[in-house]
Amino acid sequence: MATIKGASIGPGIADRGEHLRTADFFDAKKIPTPTFQSTRIEGKDGLYVMHGTLTLPGVSKGVARPFAVTLRKLGEGKKGTTVNGGFILRTTLNRRDYGMVWERRAVADFVGDETEVEIDATPMPTLLTPR
């Protein structure tokens, strides 16, 4: 399960980030933590599809999304082995599928429908400890 802090949503531009967190888009006050609950992952030949339920403001939908994975190297372990520092998942979603229909009427293509999603997944230390 991935939980996203609504306050973290944004492109790195202050004014634009504030607008994305309003009810026009992600409504971070109403839903402070959008979630994705994975049910399974299929992989073949380096291509992956994640299945699950994505919950954004007012909409929960079953999804099957292709995604790219990039492993992050954390450092060197004992005997020169690489220690995995987690991974980054990238995919796209159509914002209109989740009721985000705001547009600037004066400029037709001001906001695109496809939204890039990047999840930086770092393993919790308790998951790395042998049991």
LINWO-V742364 format. One record per residue. N is the residue number from 1. RES is the residue in one small letter. PHI is phi as a letter, one per 40 degrees, with the letter a starting at -180 (* if undefined). Layout:
# LINWO-V742364
((N & RES & PHI) (N & RES & PHI))
This chain:
# LINWO-V742364
((1 & m & *) (2 & a & b) (3 & t & b) (4 & i & b) (5 & k & c) (6 & g & d) (7 & a & c) (8 & s & c) (9 & i & c) (10 & g & i) (11 & p & c) (12 & g & g) (13 & i & b) (14 & a & d) (15 & d & c) (16 & r & c) (17 & g & c) (18 & e & c) (19 & h & c) (20 & l & c) (21 & r & c) (22 & t & c) (23 & a & c) (24 & d & c) (25 & f & b) (26 & f & c) (27 & d & f) (28 & a & c) (29 & k & c) (30 & k & c) (31 & i & b) (32 & p & c) (33 & t & b) (34 & p & d) (35 & t & b) (36 & f & b) (37 & q & b) (38 & s & c) (39 & t & b) (40 & r & a) (41 & i & b) (42 & e & b) (43 & g & a) (44 & k & a) (45 & d & f) (46 & g & g) (47 & l & b) (48 & y & b) (49 & v & b) (50 & m & b) (51 & h & b) (52 & g & i) (53 & t & b) (54 & l & b) (55 & t & b) (56 & l & b) (57 & p & d) (58 & g & g) (59 & v & b) (60 & s & b) (61 & k & b) (62 & g & c) (63 & v & b) (64 & a & b) (65 & r & b) (66 & p & c) (67 & f & a) (68 & a & b) (69 & v & b) (70 & t & b) (71 & l & c) (72 & r & b) (73 & k & c) (74 & l & c) (75 & g & i) (76 & e & c) (77 & g & c) (78 & k & c) (79 & k & g) (80 & g & g) (81 & t & c) (82 & t & c) (83 & v & c) (84 & n & c) (85 & g & c) (86 & g & h) (87 & f & a) (88 & i & b) (89 & l & b) (90 & r & b) (91 & t & a) (92 & t & b) (93 & l & b) (94 & n & c) (95 & r & c) (96 & r & c) (97 & d & c) (98 & y & b) (99 & g & g) (100 & m & c) (101 & v & b) (102 & w & d) (103 & e & a) (104 & r & c) (105 & r & c) (106 & a & c) (107 & v & b) (108 & a & d) (109 & d & b) (110 & f & c) (111 & v & b) (112 & g & c) (113 & d & c) (114 & e & c) (115 & t & b) (116 & e & c) (117 & v & b) (118 & e & b) (119 & i & b) (120 & d & c) (121 & a & b) (122 & t & b) (123 & p & c) (124 & m & c) (125 & p & d) (126 & t & c) (127 & l & c) (128 & l & c) (129 & t & c) (130 & p & c) (131 & r & b))
